[in-house]
């Protein structure tokens, strides 16, 4: 006899049923989801090429209208850029002005020409016991413009010289030196061009020379060339030891003092029979003339009123003044 099977418990059957149902549900869910997927990727459609001839062509009126519109926009943009640029520049100028006003140093004290004594004017001291004033009265003292001097040289006159701002300044400087000189100083005033002419009668005190200097200088008419060689030769003979010399001039010499003498010394200066020289010769004449002061025991100060077309005058006179213990001073037109 077959052995009698043992009957299974109710709990085991129930667990198997649950597992089978669950597996079936999963399979059914997979089947349903798989058959309900919707295609969401659309197929790519190649565009149909359009020929250039098929494009709509704008008319000339439309093109002109578009061009005018672009031009008007450019004008508006240009105006906007210009306004912005102007505003930026205005702000910059305003800022610079404010910065300068904040950083601006104190103004120097204003000096009175009469009371301006020694040492108050940038080191130009008038304190010698013996003072020589040499004022250039050549034709170039009429103006600092070369063309105006050429026209004036044709017909120099008192009426024209009275209208010259440069000649008036030269006379004021000479008078200022007399006015601020020490009371006990001995003064000698002279003018020079092709030769030297004394304005004062020998050595004079400030009190006597001051009264006559202005009227004497007012009668002079600037003309002719500048002979610095004869001027320095006169100075070495008339200046006493330790004299303080003030040379008021406007440039390098323009004329030869002795044609035969200088011709032997400078080949470039011997070409003009009238004695007038060019740019190369002027510097050579100056060097030869300045050599006359090598042994002179004087202090030379140069007040330069520069002329147009004479760039070497300032460095040449500065070197000469420095070698003689003085200085070079080039004032403004309204000084003193």
C-alpha positions in Angstrom: 0.0 0.0 0.0 1.2 3.4 -0.8 2.0 5.4 2.2 -0.6 7.9 2.9 0.4 11.5 2.1 0.4 13.9 4.8 -2.0 16.7 4.2 -0.5 20.2 3.6 -1.4 23.0 6.0 -3.7 25.8 4.9 -1.1 28.5 5.6 1.4 27.2 2.9 -1.2 27.1 0.2 -2.3 30.7 0.8 1.4 32.0 0.5 1.9 30.3 -2.9 -1.4 31.7 -4.2 -0.3 35.2 -3.2 3.1 34.9 -4.9 1.4 33.6 -8.1 -1.1 36.4 -8.1 1.7 39.0 -7.6 3.8 37.6 -10.5 0.8 37.6 -12.8 0.0 41.2 -11.9 3.5 42.2 -12.8 3.4 40.4 -16.1 0.1 42.0 -16.9 1.4 45.5 -16.0 4.4 45.1 -18.3 2.2 44.0 -21.2 -0.2 47.0 -20.8 2.6 49.6 -20.5 4.5 48.2 -23.5 1.5 48.4 -25.8 0.5 52.0 -24.8 3.8 53.8 -25.6 3.2 56.9 -27.8 5.8 57.9 -30.4 6.8 61.5 -29.5 9.8 61.9 -31.9 8.5 63.4 -35.1 10.3 62.5 -38.3 12.7 65.1 -39.7 11.4 66.8 -42.8 14.0 68.1 -45.2 13.2 71.7 -46.3 12.6 72.3 -49.9 15.3 74.5 -51.4 14.2 77.8 -52.7 15.9 79.3 -55.7 17.2 82.8 -55.5 15.1 83.8 -58.4 12.0 82.8 -56.4 12.8 85.3 -53.5 10.9 88.5 -53.5 13.1 91.4 -54.8 12.7 94.8 -53.1 12.0 97.7 -55.3 14.3 100.8 -55.6 11.8 102.8 -53.6 12.0 100.3 -50.7 15.8 100.2 -50.9 15.9 104.0 -50.8 13.6 104.1 -47.9 15.7 101.6 -46.0 18.8 103.6 -46.7 17.3 106.8 -45.5 16.1 105.1 -42.4 19.6 103.8 -41.7 21.1 107.2 -42.3 18.7 108.9 -39.9 19.6 106.3 -37.3 23.3 107.0 -37.8 22.7 110.7 -37.4 20.8 110.1 -34.1 23.6 107.8 -32.9 26.3 110.3 -33.9 24.5 113.0 -32.0 24.2 110.8 -29.0 27.9 109.9 -29.1 28.9 113.6 -29.5 26.7 114.6 -26.6 28.1 111.9 -24.4 31.7 112.9 -25.4 31.0 116.5 -24.7 29.5 115.6 -21.3 32.6 113.4 -20.4 35.0 116.2 -21.5 33.0 118.8 -19.5 33.2 116.5 -16.4 36.9 116.0 -16.9 37.6 119.8 -17.3 35.5 120.5 -14.2 37.4 117.9 -12.3 40.8 119.2 -13.4 39.8 122.7 -12.5 38.7 121.6 -9.0 41.9 119.7 -8.6 44.0 122.6 -9.7 42.1 125.0 -7.4 42.7 122.6 -4.5 46.4 122.1 -5.3 47.1 125.6 -6.5 50.0 127.1 -4.5 49.8 130.5 -3.0 50.3 133.4 -5.4 53.7 135.1 -5.1 53.7 138.5 -3.6 53.3 141.4 -6.1 56.4 143.6 -6.1 56.3 147.3 -6.6 58.9 148.5 -9.2 59.9 151.4 -6.9 60.1 149.5 -3.7 61.4 146.2 -5.2 64.8 146.1 -3.6 67.7 143.6 -4.0 66.9 140.0 -3.7 63.1 140.2 -4.1 63.0 139.4 -7.8 64.1 135.8 -8.4 67.7 136.5 -7.4 68.3 139.5 -9.6 70.1 141.7 -7.1 71.0 145.3 -7.7 73.5 145.9 -4.9 76.8 146.8 -6.4 78.8 149.8 -5.3 79.6 150.5 -8.9 76.9 149.7 -11.5 77.1 149.8 -15.3 73.9 149.7 -17.3 74.2 148.9 -21.0 71.0 149.2 -23.1 70.9 147.8 -26.6 69.5 150.4 -29.0 69.9 148.5 -32.3 67.0 148.2 -34.8 66.0 144.7 -33.6 64.9 146.3 -30.3 61.9 147.6 -32.2 60.0 144.3 -32.1 60.5 140.6 -31.3 59.0 139.7 -34.7 61.6 139.4 -37.4 59.4 140.7 -40.3 58.4 143.8 -38.3 62.1 144.6 -37.7 62.9 144.3 -41.4 60.2 146.8 -42.2 61.3 149.1 -39.5 64.9 149.0 -40.6 63.9 150.5 -44.0 62.7 153.8 -42.4 63.3 154.0 -38.6 61.7 157.0 -36.9 60.9 158.4 -33.5 57.2 158.0 -34.1 57.5 154.3 -34.8 59.9 153.7 -31.9 57.5 155.4 -29.5 54.9 152.8 -30.5 57.2 149.9 -29.8 56.3 147.8 -26.7 59.7 146.1 -26.8 61.7 149.3 -26.9 59.5 150.8 -24.1 60.2 147.8 -22.0 64.0 148.1 -22.5 63.9 151.7 -21.3 61.7 150.8 -18.3 64.2 148.1 -17.3 67.1 150.5 -17.4 65.1 153.0 -15.4 64.1 150.3 -12.9 67.8 149.4 -12.3 68.6 153.0 -11.5 65.6 153.3 -9.2 66.4 150.3 -7.1 70.1 150.8 -6.9 71.7 151.6 -3.5 71.7 155.3 -2.6 75.5 155.4 -2.3 76.2 153.5 -5.5 78.0 155.0 -8.5 76.1 154.4 -11.7 77.0 154.7 -15.4 74.3 154.4 -18.1 75.2 153.8 -21.7 73.5 152.6 -24.9 75.1 150.6 -27.7 74.5 149.5 -31.3 77.3 149.9 -33.7 79.1 152.0 -31.1 78.6 152.9 -27.4 77.1 156.2 -26.3 77.1 157.3 -22.7 73.8 158.6 -21.4 75.2 159.6 -18.0 78.1 162.0 -17.8 80.6 159.7 -16.2 79.9 158.1 -12.9 76.8 159.5 -11.1 74.9 158.9 -7.9 71.4 157.6 -8.0 69.8 160.9 -7.1 71.3 162.8 -10.0 71.1 160.1 -12.7 67.5 159.1 -11.8 66.1 162.5 -12.7 67.7 162.7 -16.2 67.8 159.0 -17.3 64.2 158.8 -18.4 64.3 162.0 -20.5 67.6 161.0 -22.1 66.4 157.6 -23.0 63.2 158.9 -24.4 65.1 160.8 -27.1 66.8 157.8 -28.5 65.6 156.1 -31.7 66.7 152.4 -32.0 68.4 151.6 -35.3 71.5 150.0 -36.9 73.1 146.6 -36.1 74.6 145.3 -32.9 78.3 145.4 -32.4 79.0 143.5 -29.2 82.8 143.5 -29.8 83.1 147.3 -29.4 80.6 147.2 -26.5 82.7 144.8 -24.5 85.9 146.6 -25.4 84.3 149.8 -24.0 83.2 148.0 -20.9 86.7 146.7 -20.1 88.0 150.2 -20.2 85.3 151.9 -18.3 84.2 149.4 -15.7 86.0 149.5 -12.4 87.0 146.4 -10.4 84.0 144.5 -8.9 81.5 146.5 -10.9 78.1 145.1 -11.4 77.1 145.1 -15.0 73.5 144.8 -16.4 73.4 144.1 -20.2 69.9 144.7 -21.7 69.8 143.1 -25.1 67.8 140.9 -27.4 70.2 138.6 -29.2 73.5 137.8 -30.6 75.5 140.5 -32.5 74.6 141.3 -36.1 77.5 143.5 -37.2 81.3 143.2 -37.4 83.2 145.9 -35.4 86.2 145.8 -37.7 85.9 144.2 -41.1 89.6 143.7 -41.6 90.2 142.3 -38.1 87.3 140.0 -38.1 87.8 138.9 -41.7 91.2 137.5 -40.7 89.7 135.7 -37.7 86.5 134.3 -39.3 86.2 133.2 -42.9 82.4 132.9 -42.7 82.2 136.6 -41.6 84.2 138.0 -44.5 81.7 137.5 -47.2 79.5 140.6 -46.8 81.4 143.8 -47.6 78.9 145.9 -45.5 79.8 144.0 -42.4 76.5 142.3 -41.8 76.7 138.6 -40.9 74.6 135.4 -41.0 73.6 132.9 -38.4 76.9 131.0 -38.4 79.0 134.1 -38.1 76.9 135.6 -35.3 77.9 132.9 -32.8 81.5 133.2 -33.8 81.5 137.0 -33.3 79.8 136.5 -29.9 82.5 134.0 -28.8 85.3 136.4 -29.9 83.6 139.4 -28.2 83.0 137.5 -25.0 86.7 136.7 -24.8 87.4 140.4 -24.1 85.7 139.9 -20.7 87.9 137.0 -19.7 90.2 139.2 -17.6 87.6 141.8 -16.6 86.8 141.6 -12.8 83.1 142.3 -13.2 79.7 140.6 -12.4 77.7 140.4 -15.7 73.9 140.0 -15.5 72.0 139.7 -18.8 68.4 140.8 -19.2 67.3 139.2 -22.5 64.4 140.3 -24.5 64.5 137.5 -27.1 63.9 138.1 -30.8 62.4 135.7 -33.3 64.8 133.4 -35.1 67.7 133.7 -32.6 67.5 130.4 -30.6 71.2 130.4 -29.6 71.1 133.7 -27.8 69.7 132.4 -24.5 72.2 129.6 -24.0 75.2 131.7 -25.1 74.3 134.6 -22.8 73.5 132.2 -20.0 77.0 130.6 -20.2 78.6 134.1 -20.3 76.7 135.4 -17.4 77.4 132.3 -15.3 81.1 132.5 -16.1 81.1 136.1 -14.7 79.2 135.4 -11.6 75.9 136.8 -12.8 72.6 135.4 -14.2 70.4 135.5 -17.2 66.9 136.9 -16.8 64.2 136.9 -19.5 61.2 138.9 -18.2 57.6 139.1 -19.4 56.5 142.0 -21.6 54.8 143.8 -18.8 57.8 143.8 -16.5 58.7 146.0 -14.7 
